[in-house]
Amino acid sequence: EVQLVESGGGLVQPGGSLRVSCAASGFTFSTYWMSWVRQAPGKGLEWVANIRQDGSDKYYVDSMKGRFTISRDNAKNSLYLQINSLRAEDTAVYYCARDEGVGNHYFFHYWGQGTLVTVSS
Amino acid sequence: DIQMTQSPSSLSASVGDRVTITCRASQNINTYLNWYQQKPGKAPKLLIYAASSLQSGVPSRFSGSGSGTDFTLTINSLQPEDFASYYCQQSSILRSFGQGTKLEAK
């Protein structure tokens, strides 16, 4: 059974940093692209970033370039998102998702349960 | 970035109704378009991929169509469990979501 379990969320002061993690199991982690998607309270879904199977390519939504860093450790079947200079508007549930495809059509079939990051003083 | 615009933002309907949600891309995305359903407090669920392919296990009352810049999600014979939020998402260039459509009971 495919499982994605996020952790590392919590209350952080503005300007602080945080790393959220996603532990993968039930599939060969090293053979899939992976993504982070976030959702602010009461708002819609926002794609944050994705990373190639071997970590050699990383892509970000323009508005998050610079403060967000996606990474992975295939030996530990884990995905990470480092967020620096946190702002109130970064308050959201952060989901990891398996970025998979049929042919060239990519979609998010498996998602974690999400971890809540709250930025407040 | 490719912008995705859904309409309507919210919608009221009754059990048994036929519902249509539209999604427009800011540029041609061929059929690189997916649809998700999300219920409160839960992760999104994939319904449709590649614009019109029904994900395994999803009821056949859900269907998708379109290509290029204009897409639709149709739910035939709305069921009580279908009241939720729906999102389109493109995978042509990077990834991006529409702002969502909240489907509520009339």
Interface residues (C-beta under 8 A of the other chain):
Chain A: S35 V37 G44 L45 E46 W47 N50 Y59 V61 D62 Y95 D99 G101 V102 G103 N104 H105 Y106 F107 F108 H109 W111 G112 Q113 G114
Chain B: D1 T31 Y32 N34 Y36 Q38 A43 P44 L46 Y49 A50 S53 Q55 S85 Y87 Q89 S91 L94 R95 S96 F97 G98 Q99 G100
